[in-house]
Amino acid sequence: MTLDGTNSYVLRAPGSASAVIVDPGPDDAAHLARLAAAGPVELVLITHHHADHVAGALGFAELVGAPMRAFDPAYCVGAAPLVDGETMRAAGLALEVLHTPGHTADSACVVVHGEAGPAVLTGDTILGRGTTIIADPDGALGPYLASLERLRALAGATDAPVPVLPAHGPVLPDLAAVCDAYLAHRAERLDQVRAALAELGAGASAEAVTDAVYHDTDASVREAAEASVRAQLAYLRRERG
């Protein structure tokens, strides 16, 4: 589920003495100590509330004595929750916050504005490999598609490809290409769900639709597949009115 594990990011401008830490991750003492050693830490940011991103976060913020901010107030320490569209300045960087719900209701992306152009930390909204799940009922497909469109528009407004720094998997070179691929994948999945409902009946259960659409999915991610199907069904039912 976490691919190679959770990526924690250490951000600073050249010459900056302080750092911003994004997603401290699990409660792993050695990992958190390594992040703390990159300090002094000026700010901790959280992309969303899933445990693989925040289990060690509260302890880490206390360890380094830094404020921590997230859209979820439960993961804010000494600072207010994030605000969509705000730009923070820390560690010599301009960090623009985007509320990108879909994977979860509190999902955030962070645009790092640097001399070479922007890069986007995408949390779990976009992964370095494969596609993310819609964590129904916390997440929802309609907002997720809107978030992808927002990121696509951001990428389209730049002259050069925008790098993607995901919370899982490798860095990707081109935000626009990834958004296009994700949107196409979601459209294909929705067509598959519509076809399954046409065969099984409009009232078919999420389990039955998952069997039909995700029949080749490994058992280890069956729960995630069902969550995505529930989100797709909710989206289609709202679409039908």
C-alpha positions in Angstrom: 0.0 0.0 0.0 2.9 2.4 0.6 5.0 1.2 -2.3 8.6 1.7 -1.1 7.4 3.4 2.1 6.5 7.0 2.8 8.7 9.8 1.4 9.5 12.5 3.9 10.8 15.7 2.3 13.4 18.1 3.6 13.1 21.5 1.9 15.4 24.5 2.1 16.7 27.1 -0.3 20.4 27.2 -1.0 22.1 28.8 1.9 19.2 28.5 4.3 20.1 27.4 7.8 16.6 26.1 8.5 14.5 23.4 6.9 10.8 22.5 6.3 9.9 18.9 6.8 6.9 17.5 4.9 5.3 14.3 6.2 7.5 13.0 9.0 5.9 9.6 8.5 5.7 6.6 10.8 6.8 6.6 14.4 10.3 5.3 13.6 12.8 6.7 16.0 15.8 6.4 13.7 14.0 8.0 10.8 12.7 10.9 12.9 16.1 11.5 14.4 17.6 11.7 10.9 15.0 14.2 9.9 15.7 16.2 13.1 19.4 16.3 12.2 18.6 18.1 9.0 17.4 21.1 11.1 17.0 23.4 12.7 13.4 22.7 11.6 11.4 25.9 11.0 8.1 24.2 10.0 6.5 20.8 9.7 3.8 20.3 7.0 1.3 17.4 6.7 -0.3 16.4 3.4 -3.1 14.3 5.0 -3.9 12.4 8.1 -3.2 8.7 7.2 -1.0 7.0 9.7 1.9 6.3 7.4 2.3 10.1 7.1 1.5 11.3 10.7 2.1 8.5 13.2 5.4 10.1 14.2 4.4 13.7 13.4 3.2 15.0 16.8 6.3 13.5 18.5 8.5 14.9 15.8 7.1 18.4 16.1 7.7 18.3 19.9 11.2 16.9 19.4 12.3 19.7 17.1 10.2 22.5 18.7 8.7 23.5 15.4 5.1 24.5 14.5 3.2 21.9 12.5 0.4 22.7 10.0 -2.2 20.6 8.2 -5.7 21.0 6.9 -6.8 18.7 9.8 -6.7 20.7 13.0 -5.8 17.5 14.9 -2.3 17.7 13.3 -1.6 21.3 14.0 0.8 22.3 16.7 1.4 25.9 17.6 -0.1 27.1 14.4 -3.4 27.5 12.5 -4.7 25.0 10.0 -3.6 25.4 6.4 -5.6 27.7 4.1 -6.2 26.9 0.5 -4.2 29.2 -1.8 -2.0 30.7 0.9 1.7 31.1 0.3 4.0 30.6 3.3 7.7 31.6 3.4 10.0 29.3 5.3 13.5 28.1 5.0 14.1 30.6 2.2 11.3 29.2 0.1 7.8 30.3 -1.1 5.4 27.4 -0.4 1.9 27.6 -2.0 -0.7 25.4 -0.4 -3.4 23.7 -2.5 -6.4 21.9 -0.9 -6.7 18.8 -3.2 -9.4 16.6 -1.6 -10.3 13.3 -3.1 -7.8 10.7 -1.7 -8.9 12.1 1.7 -11.0 15.1 2.6 -7.9 16.9 4.0 -5.4 16.1 1.3 -3.0 18.9 0.4 -0.4 19.6 -2.3 2.4 22.0 -1.8 3.9 24.0 -4.7 7.5 24.9 -4.1 8.5 28.0 -6.0 12.2 28.0 -6.7 14.6 29.7 -9.1 14.3 26.8 -11.6 10.5 27.0 -11.6 7.9 25.2 -9.5 7.8 21.6 -8.2 4.7 20.1 -6.5 4.7 17.8 -3.5 1.5 15.8 -4.1 1.1 13.6 -1.0 -1.0 10.7 -2.0 -3.0 12.7 -4.6 -0.5 11.5 -7.2 1.9 8.6 -6.6 5.2 7.9 -8.1 3.9 4.5 -9.5 0.4 3.3 -10.2 -2.7 5.3 -9.1 -3.9 6.3 -5.7 -7.1 5.0 -4.0 -10.1 7.1 -3.1 -10.5 6.4 0.6 -14.3 6.2 0.7 -16.1 7.6 2.7 -13.4 10.1 3.7 -12.4 10.6 0.1 -14.6 11.1 -2.9 -14.2 10.8 -6.6 -15.9 14.1 -7.7 -13.5 16.2 -5.6 -10.6 14.0 -6.7 -11.2 14.6 -10.3 -11.5 18.4 -9.6 -8.2 18.3 -7.8 -6.5 16.6 -10.8 -8.0 19.2 -13.1 -6.7 21.9 -10.8 -3.2 20.4 -10.9 -3.4 20.0 -14.6 -4.2 23.7 -15.0 -1.3 24.6 -12.8 1.1 22.5 -15.0 -0.4 24.0 -18.1 0.4 27.5 -16.9 4.1 26.9 -16.9 6.6 26.9 -19.8 8.5 23.9 -18.6 7.5 20.5 -17.2 6.6 20.7 -13.5 8.3 17.9 -11.4 6.1 15.8 -9.1 7.4 14.9 -5.7 5.0 12.2 -4.4 4.7 10.7 -0.9 5.2 7.2 -2.3 7.4 6.1 -5.1 9.9 8.0 -7.3 9.9 11.6 -8.4 8.2 12.1 -11.7 9.2 14.7 -14.3 6.0 16.0 -15.7 2.9 16.9 -13.7 0.8 17.6 -16.9 1.5 14.1 -18.3 0.7 12.4 -15.0 -2.6 14.3 -14.6 -3.6 13.4 -18.1 -2.8 9.8 -17.4 -4.7 9.8 -14.1 -7.8 11.4 -15.6 -7.8 9.0 -18.5 -7.5 6.0 -16.0 -10.4 7.3 -13.9 -12.6 7.7 -17.0 -11.7 4.2 -18.1 -12.5 2.8 -14.7 -15.9 4.6 -14.6 -16.7 3.1 -18.0 -15.9 -0.3 -16.6 -18.1 0.3 -13.5 -21.0 1.5 -15.8 -20.6 -1.7 -17.9 -20.6 -3.9 -14.7 -23.8 -2.2 -13.5 -25.4 -2.7 -16.9 -24.7 -6.4 -16.5 -25.2 -6.9 -12.8 -28.0 -4.4 -12.3 -28.1 -0.8 -11.0 -28.3 -2.0 -7.4 -25.3 -4.3 -7.5 -23.1 -4.3 -4.4 -19.6 -2.8 -4.3 -18.3 -6.3 -3.7 -19.9 -7.6 -6.8 -18.7 -4.7 -8.9 -15.2 -5.1 -7.5 -15.3 -8.8 -8.5 -16.2 -7.7 -12.1 -13.9 -4.7 -12.5 -10.9 -5.6 -10.4 -10.9 -9.3 -10.9 -7.1 -9.3 -11.7 -6.2 -7.3 -8.6 -4.0 -8.9 -6.0 -5.8 -9.9 -2.8 -3.5 -7.7 -0.7 -5.1 -4.6 -2.1 -8.7 -5.9 -2.3 -9.8 -3.6 0.5 -8.4 -0.6 -1.4 -10.2 -1.7 -4.6 -13.5 -1.9 -2.8 -13.0 1.5 -1.4 -12.4 2.9 -4.9 -15.5 1.1 -6.2 -17.7 2.6 -3.4 -16.4 6.0 -4.4 -17.1 5.3 -8.1 -20.6 4.1 -7.4 -21.3 7.2 -5.2 -20.1 9.4 -8.0 -22.2 7.7 -10.6 -25.3 7.8 -8.5 -24.9 11.5 -7.9 -24.3 11.9 -11.6 -27.7 10.2 -12.3 -29.3 12.5 -9.8 
